[in-house]
Amino acid sequence: QVRLVESGGGLVQPGESLRLSCAASTTILSIYAMGWYRRAPGKSRELVATITRGGNTNYADSVKGRFTISRDNAKNTIYLQMNSLKPEDTAVYYCNARILPLSEGDWGQGTQVTVSS
C-alpha cells in the first residue's frame, strides 16, 4: 500500500493559479501510474490527469491547456499545476497511485480547491 499526502489546495479567484503536490511513501519509480481526480459537490469523482512511469500523460478535456501534471522522481512527488482556474474547477482533489495497471490503486485524503470571486 502506498501512502499519499496531498497539499497545495486553497481559495483563489477565477483566472488565478494553484499548484497541488502529492508526496508518496515509496519510490514513485515502482508505481505504474499516478494521477489526480476530483469530486465536486453533488457529483461523482472524475479523472483530471494521469502520468505513467514512462512519462505519458492524459488529461480530461475540461482541463486541457490549463492544467499540467508532472513528477519529480527524486522527491517521490507528483504535481498538478492549475492555471486559469474557473469556478467549475471547485472540488476536492485526490491523488491516486496504481502500482499495477489494472488496480484501483491507493488514494490520498484529498485537498480542497475553491475558485470563487
N, C-alpha and C positions, 0 to 999 in steps of 0.2 A: 504494500500500500504506500502511496506517495502522499505526503502531507503538503498542502499548498496554502500559501498565505498571500492574499491579495492586499494591495494598498493603492492609494492614489485617488480614490473617489472624492467627491465633494459637490458643492453647489457652484455652478457657473452660469453666466448669461449666454444667451444664444450667440453663436459666432465665435465663442471662446474655445480654448483647448484644455485638454487634460491628458495626463499620461498615467495609465494603470500599470502596476507591476505585479508579478506573481512569482514568488520565490518557492522553489521546490526543495524537498528534504533530501533529494537524491540527485545524482548527476543526470541532467536532462538528456545527455547523450544516450542514456539507456531507455529513454521514453520514445515511443514511436511517433506520437503527435501530441501537441499541446494546443490549447485554444481558449478562446473567450466566448462565453454565451451570456445572454441577458434575459431577464424576466421583468417585463413592465407590469404595473398594477392591472390585474384582471386579464392578463394574457399568459399564454404558455411560454416556456423557455424557448429561445431561438438562438441559432448559431450566429455569431458575429464574425469571427475569423479564426482560422486554424493555421498552424505551421508544423510541418513534419520535421523529423530528424534531419532529413536531407535538405531542408530549407524551402520546400514547396509551400506556398501559401494559398489560402482560399478565403474569400470574403462574401458576406451577404451583399446582395445587390444594393441594399439600402445604405451601406457604409462605404462602398467602393469609391475611391478617390478622396475620401475624407479620413479614413482610419488606416493605420499601418501596424501590422503585427511584426514583432522582431524578437530575437532571442540572443542572450549572452551566455554562451556555454560555460564560460569561466565562473560566472556568478550563479549558474543554475537558475536563471530567471528569464521569464519572457515579459514582453511589454506590449501595451496597446496604446499607441499614440492616436488620440482622437482630436481632430481639428474640425473647425466649422460646425460645432455642436448645435443640435436642434432640440427643441422641446421633446420631440418624439424619441430622442435617444435616452430620455429619462428611464432608468431601470436599475435593478440590482445586477451587477456584472459578476459573473462567476468564471473562475479559471478551472480548466479541465486538463487532465493528463491521462493519456492512454498508452500503457506500456505495450499492449498488443493492438493490432489494427482493428479487430472486431470487438474489443472490450468496451464496456461503457466508460471505464476509467474512474479516476478519483476526482473529487470536487473540493474546491476551497469554500470558505464560509461566505464569500460574496462581499462586494463593496458597492455602496450606493452612489450612483451618479444622478444628479438632478440638474436639469437645464431649464432655467426659468428667469424671466426678467422681473 
